[in-house]
Amino acid sequence: MNKDTRNGLSEKENKSALTGGEDEKITEIIKSAQKGDEKAFKLLVEKYKAQVAGIAYKMVGSYEDAKDISQIVFVKTYQNLGSFDTTKKLSTWLYRITINASIDFIRKHKKHRHEALESIAGELREKKRDVEGTYKRSLIQWAIKKAMEVLNPKQRSVFVLRDLEGLDIKEVAQITGMPQATVRWYLHRARSRLREELIRHYSGVLEGTGIKYGL
């Protein structure tokens, strides 16, 4: 059985909930959860927990912190689901809660506990298949995560949503509550600052990986 059908949701239906309007089955699950059906709410958590955790991780750079943020997100979702407009996309609403929770974390903790380069190298040395390719990709990801520390929360948010999650400008504007022109400005600034940071501090680390700082 396809893993995307374990909650009665096909792969097509899962994709629809993220790229278009909610399909009828998802809408019914949301409405049931709004009425206090805990099983329905658990289905929503199962459906969206990977996306929520992924965005939180890209925002704060720590799996443990992303896990804590995800818990906060779903607590807030449970508390406020009754006011959610079912004619809207639940994913957009969840992404907004996740971004805001991540920004709160960043502002509270200031510094971000990213994985050390040595730990990545040690883990990869134990892998047998495509070690070189995996190592290069991990170096690029590590350098970008470290460079992202120079971004302010709004720059980080639009960069994560647009360039790492692949959402379009309109969706990013809906999630962040910014005008599209403002999103484009923050994205431009984020890319420029990341490019400068990568060249200034990580060009040696990334030498030979093929990255051209073309963010």
BASEMAR-448633 format. One record per atom (N, C-alpha, C, O, CB): x, y, z. Coordinates in steps of 0.001 Angstrom, whole numbers, padded with zeros to 6 digits, always signed. Glycine has a CB too. Layout:
XYZ;...
//
This chain:
+000845-001208+000000;+000000+000000+000000;+000870+001244+000000;+001835+001324+000760;-000950+000014+001225;+000546+002200-000830;+001272+003472-000865;+001165+004153+000480;+000081+004220+001059;+000732+004392-001980;+002281+004662+000987;+002287+005270+002312;+001340+006451+002399;+000885+006791+003491;+003684+005707+002678;+001029+007089+001270;+000152+008252+001292;-001314+007867+001384;-002174+008743+001469;+000378+009093+000064;-001622+006557+001370;-003013+006135+001480;-003305+005545+002851;-004408+005043+003069;-003346+005121+000395;-002366+005587+003775;-002581+004940+005058;-003670+005631+005872;-004263+005002+006749;-001291+004912+005843;-003955+006919+005606;-005029+007609+006302;-006239+007804+005398;-007082+008666+005647;-004543+008953+006821;-006319+006967+004314;-007430+007082+003395;-007272+008217+002406;-008243+008611+001759;-008688+007259+004155;-006045+008761+002274;-005789+009884+001386;-004834+009443+000297;-003744+008953+000590;-005220+011091+002162;-005227+009610-000953;-004365+009216-002045;-003270+010232-002247;-003344+011346-001728;-005161+009037-003318;-002233+009848-003015;-001134+010771-003317;-001663+012023-004010;-001208+013132-003729;-000071+010082-004199;-002622+011845-004916;-003204+012982-005628;-003903+013919-004663;-003801+015139-004795;-004185+012504-006699;-004616+013357-003689;-005347+014178-002720;-004389+014924-001811;-004629+016084-001474;-006294+013312-001886;-003308+014271-001411;-002301+014939-000593;-001728+016124-001332;-001586+017204-000758;-001185+013970-000202;-001395+015939-002610;-000815+017017-003398;-001810+018146-003591;-001441+019320-003561;-000344+016497-004748;-003075+017791-003790;-004108+018801-004005;-004239+019724-002822;-004463+020922-002992;-005435+018148-004289;-004104+019188-001622;-004264+020002-000422;-003176+021038-000290;-003349+022046+000394;-004281+019130+000800;-002044+020795-000947;-000926+021729-000845;-000861+022676-002021;-000352+023788-001876;+000369+020978-000733;-001357+022279-003181;-001178+023092-004371;-002457+023758-004854;-002398+024696-005649;-000618+022255-005461;-003598+023297-004395;-004847+023899-004821;-005769+024066-003638;-005320+024163-002496;-005516+023061-005905;-007085+024099-003919;-008025+024148-002818;-008086+022796-002140;-007672+021785-002708;-009413+024574-003302;-008606+022782-000916;-008729+021514-000211;-009788+020650-000915;-010828+021157-001335;-009101+021745+001292;-009516+019352-001038;-010523+018502-001632;-011600+018198-000585;-011452+018523+000593;-009890+017196-002180;-012672+017576-001036;-013823+017376-000166;-013489+016501+001038;-013962+016755+002146;-014961+016759-000948;-012674+015470+000819;-012353+014561+001919;-011595+015284+003028;-011894+015101+004208;-011530+013375+001408;-010610+016108+002648;-009846+016863+003638;-010758+017849+004360;-010668+018009+005577;-008669+017606+002970;-011631+018506+003609;-012546+019473+004215;-013437+018792+005252;-013691+019352+006318;-013409+020152+003133;-013906+017599+004944;-014752+016873+005888;-013972+016494+007142;-014506+016545+008250;-015332+015617+005228;-012710+016115+006966;-011876+015772+008126;-011674+017004+009003;-011749+016920+010228;-010505+015200+007672;-011417+018146+008372;-011238+019396+009121;-012504+019734+009897;-012438+020090+011074;-010870+020556+008169;-013649+019625+009243;-014917+019953+009901;-015185+019016+011076;-015695+019441+012112;-016076+019880+008896;-014840+017748+010911;-015012+016798+012011;-014111+017163+013182;-014523+017111+014341;-014715+015367+011540;-012876+017532+012861;-011937+017936+013910;-012419+019198+014618;-012242+019340+015828;-010537+018165+013318;-013022+020104+013875;-013553+021335+014473;-014675+021041+015472;-014908+021809+016405;-014066+022276+013378;-015364+019918+015257;-016447+019531+016153;-015947+018717+017350;-016738+018259+018174;-017486+018734+015388;-014631+018546+017434;-014067+017848+018588;-013695+016406+018348;-013362+015691+019293;-015015+017903+019696;-013743+015955+017097;-013381+014579+016764;-011855+014447+016833;-011145+014917+015943;-013919+014179+015343;-011363+013809+017888;-009919+013699+018088;-009255+012813+017036;-008110+013053+016652;-009628+013152+019473;-009963+011804+016578;-009412+010933+015537;-009174+011733+014262;-008154+011561+013596;-010360+009740+015257;-010117+012608+013927;-009977+013440+012731;-008779+014388+012889;-008021+014605+011944;-011282+014248+012469;-008622+014941+014078;-007491+015840+014292;-006171+015090+014153;-005213+015626+013597;-007583+016501+015676;-006111+013867+014646;-004892+013065+014519;-004573+012795+013053;-003406+012752+012666;-005038+011738+015282;-005620+012612+012231;-005393+012427+010797;-004751+013669+010186;-003873+013556+009331;-006716+012105+010079;-005182+014846+010617;-004588+016090+010118;-003136+016213+010551;-002281+016637+009773;-005386+017302+010609;-002861+015841+011795;-001476+015886+012283;-000599+014963+011459;+000498+015340+011047;-001404+015496+013772;-001088+013740+011217;-000314+012779+010428;-000064+013295+009018;+001013+013082+008460;-001036+011433+010369;-001036+013961+008447;-000920+014443+007082;+000084+015577+006952;+000828+015646+005974;-002262+014893+006581;+000103+016468+007939;+000893+017696+007794;+002149+017756+008667;+002907+018722+008572;+000032+018868+008111;+002385+016757+009508;+003495+016876+010449;+004852+016946+009750;+005753+017631+010234;+003478+015708+011410;+005017+016258+008631;+006291+016282+007922;+006575+017670+007355;+007695+018171+007449;+006296+015242+006798;+005543+018292+006762;+005730+019643+006207;+006035+020648+007306;+006912+021497+007145;+004481+020084+005429;+005315+020558+008423;+005530+021480+009546;+006936+021321+010115;+007644+022306+010327;+004482+021240+010652;+007332+020079+010359;+008662+019829+010911;+009753+020264+009938;+010794+020772+010357;+008826+018348+011255;+009519+020065+008641;+010510+020449+007638;+010744+021947+007606;+011887+022400+007542;+010078+019975+006272;+009669+022717+007651;+009817+024164+007643;+010476+024643+008931;+011352+025507+008898;+008457+024840+007457;+010059+024086+010060;+010652+024479+011337;+012153+024192+011348;+012943+025002+011833;+009962+023746+012499;+012537+023035+010812;+013955+022690+010784;+014743+023654+009904;+015838+024080+010273;+014141+021259+010288;+014194+023996+008750;+014888+024925+007857;+014984+026318+008458;+015901+027075+008141;+014180+024993+006513;+014045+026653+009320;+014080+027959+009975;+015095+028007+011111;+015800+029004+011261;+012704+028311+010505;+015184+026943+011917;+016019+027006+013128;+017267+026137+013071;+018169+026303+013892;+015207+026604+014316;+017337+025209+012113;+018563+024437+011915;+018839+023346+012918;+019972+022873+013005;+019688+025338+011915;+017836+022923+013689;+018036+021878+014691;+016837+020947+014680;+015697+021402+014763;+018249+022486+016104;+017085+019643+014579;+015994+018683+014563;+015230+018683+015882;+014002+018604+015889;+016526+017291+014269;+015950+018772+016996;+015295+018768+018298;+014420+019999+018478;+013287+019898+018948;+016330+018696+019412;+014947+021160+018103;+014160+022389+018221;+012968+022360+017269;+011882+022825+017617;+015037+023621+017934;+013169+021813+016064;+012071+021706+015111;+010965+020807+015658;+009783+021071+015441;+012579+021168+013768;+011346+019754+016361;+010369+018856+016978;+009558+019601+018028;+008338+019451+018098;+011070+017637+017609;+010238+020407+018847;+009536+021190+019872;+008593+022214+019230;+007465+022404+019684;+010551+021907+020789;+009071+022866+018174;+008249+023853+017478;+007021+023184+016869;+005922+023739+016909;+009067+024570+016386;+007208+021994+016305;+006083+021262+015710;+005005+020980+016750;+003814+021093+016464;+006568+019942+015083;+005424+020616+017949;+004459+020361+019014;+003679+021625+019354;+002465+021584+019558;+005167+019826+020261;+004391+022744+019413;+003740+024030+019683;+002733+024355+018582;+001620+024805+018855;+004791+025162+019800;+003140+024119+017338;+002272+024410+016190;+000964+023635+016281;-000106+024206+016070;+002988+024073+014876;+001034+022349+016590;-000187+021555+016605;-001039+021803+017854;-002253+021604+017827;+000161+020089+016509;-000410+022233+018935;-001190+022668+020099;-001993+023916+019727;-003184+024007+020026;-000258+022954+021325;-001335+024873+019075;-002020+026096+018649;-003091+025785+017605;-004158+026400+017591;-001008+027110+018083;-002794+024826+016736;-003769+024423+015729;-005013+023847+016393;-006138+024180+016021;-003156+023399+014762;-004802+022985+017371;-005918+022365+018094;-006757+023426+018800;-007986+023364+018801;-005396+021333+019116;-006076+024399+019399;-006767+025434+020163;-007555+026393+019275;-008561+026954+019709;-005772+026211+020989;-007107+026584+018043;-007705+027606+017178;-008402+027057+015935;-008868+027822+015091;-006652+028565+016753;-008471+025735+015826;-009027+025144+014615;-010484+025543+014404;-010946+025634+013266;-008911+023634+014673;-011202+025780+015489;-012605+026135+015370;-012849+027412+014588;-013922+027604+014014;-013195+026268+016720;-011839+028294+014567;-012000+029565+013850;-011468+029501+012421;-011519+030493+011693;-011295+030678+014604;-010955+028334+012016;-010396+028208+010678;-011507+028202+009634;-012517+027518+009799;-009550+026932+010566;-011320+028958+008567;-012263+029043+007454;-011989+027892+006494;-010948+027869+005837;-012154+030419+006722;-012900+026952+006408;-012672+025746+005604;-012710+026004+004103;-012470+025087+003318;-013698+024704+005952;-013009+027240+003686;-012899+027562+002261;-011451+027916+001894;-011131+028101+000720;-013844+028731+001899;-010582+028008+002908;-009175+028332+002702;-008335+027058+002764;-008841+025992+003114;-008689+029356+003754;-007055+027172+002423;-006137+026031+002485;-005582+025878+003900;-005003+026815+004449;-004980+026203+001468;-005757+024712+004479;-005228+024468+005823;-003711+024546+005825;-003115+025005+006800;-005687+023099+006345;-003077+024102+004741;-001611+024130+004686;-001083+025558+004817;-000079+025784+005493;-001112+023503+003372;-001747+026524+004180;-001314+027920+004285;-001390+028394+005724;-000480+029063+006216;-002170+028825+003385;-002463+028051+006387;-002665+028439+007789;-001609+027790+008686;-001036+028451+009552;-004083+028043+008263;-001355+026502+008478;-000346+025793+009269;+001045+026361+009031;+001826+026506+009971;-000362+024301+008938;+001360+026684+007776;+002660+027260+007468;+002835+028594+008189;+003919+028900+008686;+002823+027443+005951;+001759+029389+008245;+001844+030684+008921;+002133+030483+010416;+002974+031175+010989;+000530+031489+008725;+001429+029532+011037;+001653+029249+012452;+003086+028767+012673;+003732+029156+013645;+000644+028196+012963;+003577+027923+011772;+004928+027377+011886;+005990+028465+011747;+006947+028509+012521;+005150+026298+010830;+005819+029332+010769;+006765+030430+010576;+006786+031325+011801;+007856+031699+012279;+006407+031246+009325;+005614+031670+012313;+005549+032557+013483;+006167+031906+014717;+006869+032565+015484;+004097+032945+013776;+005905+030610+014908;+006486+029901+016046;+008008+029824+015919;+008726+029933+016913;+005891+028486+016158;+008492+029638+014700;+009931+029575+014457;+010591+030932+014701;+011675+031012+015279;+010208+029104+013026;+009926+031993+014255;+010458+033341+014484;+010515+033636+015977;+011489+034212+016460;+009595+034401+013760;+009483+033246+016703;+009486+033435+018160;+010665+032708+018785;+011322+033227+019688;+008164+032934+018782;+010932+031483+018288;+012063+030713+018813;+013382+031418+018517;+014238+031545+019393;+012075+029297+018215;+013539+031871+017285;+014783+032542+016890;+015019+033781+017743;+016131+034006+018220;+014744+032927+015399;+013991+034574+017934;+014131+035804+018725;+014418+035513+020187;+015112+036278+020856;+012874+036647+018613;+013885+034409+020678;+014092+034053+022079;+015484+033510+022329;+016106+033821+023344;+013064+033038+022517;+015977+032693+021396;+017243+031996+021618;+018434+032651+020929;+019581+032317+021229;+017122+030585+021149;+018179+033573+020018;+019241+034321+019338;+020127+033427+018497;+020105+033510+017269;+020085+035061+020345;+020906+032574+019140;+021831+031710+018414;+021128+030418+018054;+020209+029980+018746;+023101+031427+019247;+021568+029816+016968;+020923+028624+016438;+021907+027450+016501;+023056+027566+016076;+020431+028861+014979;+021443+026338+017030;+022328+025199+017238;+022360+024326+015997;+021704+023286+015943;+021885+024381+018456;+023125+024750+015003;+023267+023968+013783;+024224+022803+014012;+025069+022834+014906;+023762+024854+012625;+024071+021799+013197;+024956+020642+013280;+026390+021054+012935;+026614+021867+012038;+024471+019514+012333;+027329+020498+013640;+028731+020794+013366;+029183+020071+012110;+028707+018976+011809;+029616+020399+014560;+030107+020686+011375;+030620+020070+010154;+031258+018730+010466;+031137+017788+009683;+031634+020992+009462;+031940+018632+011611;+032624+017380+011961;+031626+016234+012133;+031913+015098+011756;+033443+017561+013252;+030443+016535+012707;+029460+015472+012917;+028906+014979+011588;+028635+013788+011429;+028319+015964+013815;+028736+015891+010634;+028268+015497+009306;+029307+014601+008645;+028967+013557+008086;+027983+016743+008426;+030561+015003+008707;+031626+014228+008077;+031726+012843+008693;+031895+011854+007980;+032963+014956+008199;+031622+012767+010024;+031721+011481+010700;+030602+010538+010314;+030826+009344+010117;+031721+011678+012186;+029407+011070+010205;+028256+010250+009828;+028378+009748+008405;+028059+008596+008110;+026967+011038+009989;+028843+010622+007522;+028926+010252+006112;+030038+009240+005837;+029942+008452+004896;+029143+011490+005268;+031087+009260+006651;+032182+008306+006445;+031709+006873+006639;+032332+005936+006139;+033338+008607+007401;+030616+006702+007360;+030103+005367+007619;+029212+004866+006480;+028860+003687+006444;+029331+005355+008925;+028852+005738+005566;+027960+005351+004476;+028768+004733+003340;+029903+005132+003081;+027154+006568+003967;+028178+003773+002681;+028897+003028+001657;+028539+003467+000243;+029363+003335-000662;+028623+001562+001812;+027332+003984+000028;+026856+004280-001316;+026865+005785-001586;+026329+006567-000800;+025447+003716-001514;+027482+006186-002710;+027496+007585-003135;+028003+008498-002033;+027407+009539-001758;+026104+008022-003568;+029098+008111-001404;+029620+008900-000289;+030039+010281-000749;+029724+011273-000092;+030800+008190+000366;+030743+010364-001865;+031245+011655-002330;+030097+012611-002673;+030107+013774-002270;+032150+011460-003550;+029113+012110-003421;+027987+012957-003797;+027183+013404-002588;+026779+014563-002493;+027088+012227-004768;+026951+012467-001656;+026199+012800-000443;+026956+013823+000393;+026364+014744+000956;+025922+011534+000389;+028271+013649+000468;+029095+014554+001262;+029053+015970+000683;+028941+016948+001423;+030546+014045+001325;+029144+016069-000639;+029099+017389-001270;+027765+018073-001022;+027720+019264-000714;+029351+017271-002770;+026674+017315-001158;+025358+017899-000909;+025213+018343+000539;+024619+019382+000826;+024259+016901-001260;+025758+017549+001440;+025678+017899+002854;+026502+019140+003171;+026106+019959+003999;+026144+016732+003713;+027643+019277+002515;+028465+020479+002703;+027713+021725+002265;+027720+022747+002951;+029782+020361+001922;+027061+021623+001106;+026294+022755+000596;+025168+023109+001568;+024976+024278+001901;+025720+022438-000804;+024429+022104+002020;+023331+022345+002947;+023840+022942+004258;+023236+023866+004804;+022571+021046+003219;+024945+022411+004753;+025521+022915+006007;+025946+024365+005861;+025666+025184+006736;+026720+022057+006437;+026624+024693+004758;+027102+026063+004546;+025940+027046+004427;+025994+028150+004967;+027976+026134+003288;+024889+026635+003716;+023725+027510+003573;+023050+027716+004922;+022644+028833+005245;+022724+026924+002557;+022922+026652+005717;+022302+026794+007031;+023106+027741+007920;+022542+028580+008622;+022166+025424+007706;+024431+027596+007882;+025264+028497+008679;+025159+029924+008175;+025075+030859+008971;+026723+028041+008655;+025162+030100+006869;+025075+031447+006292;+023730+032090+006601;+023642+033314+006704;+025293+031396+004773;+022686+031289+006750;+021362+031821+007033;+021282+032524+008381;+020322+033248+008645;+020351+030715+006983;+022271+032321+009230;+022255+032967+010537;+022348+034487+010422;+021994+035196+011364;+023395+032442+011391;+022820+034997+009283;+022928+036449+009114;+021582+037077+008739;+021433+038298+008796;+023973+036778+008044;+020614+036259+008359;+019327+036789+007915;+018450+037165+009099;+018453+036489+010128;+018608+035772+007034;+017701+038246+008944;+016719+038559+009971;+015514+037636+009782;+015411+036986+008742;+016294+040065+009909;+014599+037559+010753;+013500+036586+010674;+012651+036683+009413;+012250+035654+008870;+012616+036748+011855;+012366+037889+008933;+011536+038027+007734;+012286+037562+006489;+011701+036913+005622;+011083+039482+007561;+013567+037887+006392;+014371+037418+005269;+014450+035898+005278;+014318+035248+004241;+015782+038030+005316;+014666+035353+006449;+014772+033901+006589;+013459+033230+006182;+013463+032207+005498;+015142+033520+008042;+012349+033811+006603;+011036+033221+006302;+010782+033138+004808;+010405+032083+004296;+009928+034032+006962;+010985+034237+004110;+010677+034226+002673;+011671+033343+001920;+011299+032706+000934;+010699+035664+002098;+012921+033295+002363;+013910+032432+001707;+013537+030960+001884;+013597+030187+000928;+015325+032698+002273;+013156+030573+003088;+012768+029190+003352;+011540+028812+002524;+011517+027761+001883;+012487+028985+004853;+010529+029666+002540;+009283+029336+001851;+009442+029337+000339;+008918+028455-000342;+008197+030309+002247;+010162+030323-000192;+010282+030442-001657;+011370+029527-002216;+011114+028753-003139;+010582+031896-002048;+012578+029607-001666;+013710+028907-002282;+013925+027492-001752;+014422+026636-002484;+014961+029701-002075;+013566+027229-000506;+013762+025888+000033;+012491+025039-000061;+012568+023833-000295;+014219+025973+001481;+011328+025661+000120;+010067+024922+000011;+009485+024967-001392;+008661+024125-001749;+009058+025473+000992;+009909+025950-002199;+009458+026031-003583;+008071+026622-003785;+007463+026424-004837;+009485+024691-004171;+007560+027347-002787;+006259+027989-002936;+006389+029220-003827;+007460+029820-003926;+005675+028375-001558;+005291+029584-004470;+005366+030772-005314;+005185+032038-004474;+004819+031971-003301;+004301+030709-006427;+005449+033192-005093;+005435+034461-004369;+004069+034727-003748;+003982+035214-002621;+005819+035610-005302;+003004+034408-004478;+001662+034635-003958;+001416+033836-002690;+000857+034353-001722;+000623+034279-005006;+001835+032564-002692;+001655+031722-001509;+002471+032238-000334;+001997+032257+000802;+002045+030279-001819;+003714+032661-000616;+004572+033200+000442;+003933+034453+001048;+003970+034649+002263;+005987+033527-000113;+003350+035293+000199;+002680+036510+000671;+001491+036158+001565;+001267+036808+002587;+002212+037370-000525;+000732+035134+001183;-000418+034715+001979;+000017+034184+003339;-000614+034474+004355;-001221+033650+001233;+001086+033413+003356;+001565+032811+004599;+002142+033858+005544;+001869+033831+006744;+002616+031749+004300;+002931+034773+005012;+003628+035760+005850;+002792+037001+006136;+003107+037772+007042;+004918+036174+005186;+001714+037195+005353;+000903+038383+005535;+001532+039640+004964;+001144+040752+005322;+000631+038581+006978;+002509+039467+004072;+003173+040609+003437;+002627+040816+002025;+002158+039862+001404;+004708+040397+003397;+002680+042042+001508;+002391+042256+000089;+003428+041526-000758;+004558+041317-000317;+002375+043771-000252;+003046+041139-001971;+003966+040405-002829;+005233+041205-003123;+006320+040632-003196;+003278+040031-004129;+005107+042518-003294;+006282+043346-003562;+007250+043316-002386;+008466+043331-002574;+005863+044791-003862;+006701+043273-001164;+007546+043206+000034;+008244+041862+000114;+009413+041783+000489;+006714+043447+001307;+007522+040798-000240;+008128+039466-000257;+009309+039441-001220;+010372+038912-000895;+007085+038394-000653;+009118+040015-002405;+010201+040036-003395;+011403+040817-002876;+012545+040434-003131;+009710+040647-004716;+011161+041897-002159;+012264+042695-001621;+013047+041904-000568;+014277+041860-000604;+011729+044008-001013;+012327+041281+000366;+013003+040497+001398;+013749+039310+000771;+014836+038950+001223;+011983+039998+002450;+013167+038709-000260;+013828+037593-000925;+015108+038050-001608;+016133+037372-001537;+012890+036945-001942;+015048+039197-002267;+016245+039760-002907;+017335+040018-001875;+018497+039677-002097;+015900+041068-003651;+016963+040617-000749;+017944+040913+000294;+018507+039622+000894;+019703+039528+001169;+017310+041779+001396;+017635+038629+001093;+018091+037355+001658;+019093+036683+000738;+020135+036212+001196;+016903+036421+001909;+018796+036632-000546;+019705+035996-001500;+021038+036740-001566;+022102+036121-001615;+019063+035938-002895;+020971+038059-001567;+022200+038858-001643;+023077+038635-000410;+024290+038458-000523;+021859+040355-001784;+022452+038646+000762;+023218+038465+002002;+023797+037058+002093;+024927+036878+002546;+022333+038746+003225;+023032+036066+001666;+023533+034695+001689;+024700+034521+000733;+025693+033874+001065;+022421+033715+001338;+024577+035100-000457;+025661+035009-001429;+026943+035631-000855;+028024+035048-000948;+025261+035710-002752;+026804+036812-000267;+027964+037487+000329;+028566+036656+001450;+029786+036539+001558;+027568+038869+000859;+027711+036081+002283;+028190+035288+003419;+028887+034019+002951;+029919+033642+003505;+027029+034931+004349;+028342+033364+001949;+028961+032148+001422;+030332+032445+000825;+031292+031710+001058;+028056+031504+000368;+030414+033519+000058;+031693+033873-000560;+032714+034274+000493;+033884+033903+000404;+031506+035009-001568;+032269+035034+001492;+033195+035562+002499;+033714+034478+003445;+034896+034471+003789;+032513+036652+003304;+032836+033563+003866;+033222+032640+004933;+033278+031170+004538;+033915+030379+005234;+032284+032786+006054;+032624+030776+003433;+032503+029347+003156;+032991+028945+001769;+032754+027817+001338;+031080+028929+003314;+033668+029846+001066;+034155+029496-000266;+035139+028332-000199;+035146+027475-001082;+034816+030709-000930;+035974+028296+000848;+036929+027198+001006;+036246+025881+001280;+036640+024846+000742;+037896+027502+002117;+035216+025913+002118;+034483+024696+002457;+033791+024127+001231;+033733+022911+001046;+033458+024972+003561;+033260+025027+000382;+032477+024591-000763;+033295+024378-002027;+032754+023971-003055;+031411+025582-001035;+034567+024643-001961;+035421+024476-003141;+035358+023027-003613;+035586+022092-002846;+036891+024887-002829;+035047+022872-004878;+034986+021539-005457;+033602+020915-005418;+033403+019827-005959;+035940+020652-004754;+032620+021597-004774;+031270+021028-004736;+030462+021413-005955;+029436+020796-006240;+030544+021472-003484;+030916+022441-006688;+030209+022866-007890;+029247+024008-007655;+028663+024525-008607;+029469+021720-008467;+029067+024415-006409;+028168+025522-006118;+028764+026817-006683;+029969+027045-006581;+027917+025645-004584;+027917+027658-007276;+028387+028893-007908;+027803+030126-007241;+027820+031214-007817;+028036+028894-009385;+027285+029962-006028;+026726+031071-005248;+025604+031757-006021;+025376+032955-005850;+027826+032092-004889;+024925+031029-006844;+023870+031618-007654;+022513+031540-007013;+021564+031079-007647;+023821+030959-008975;+022383+031976-005769;+021116+031917-005070;+020099+032829-005731;+018958+032913-005277;+021296+032293-003606;
//
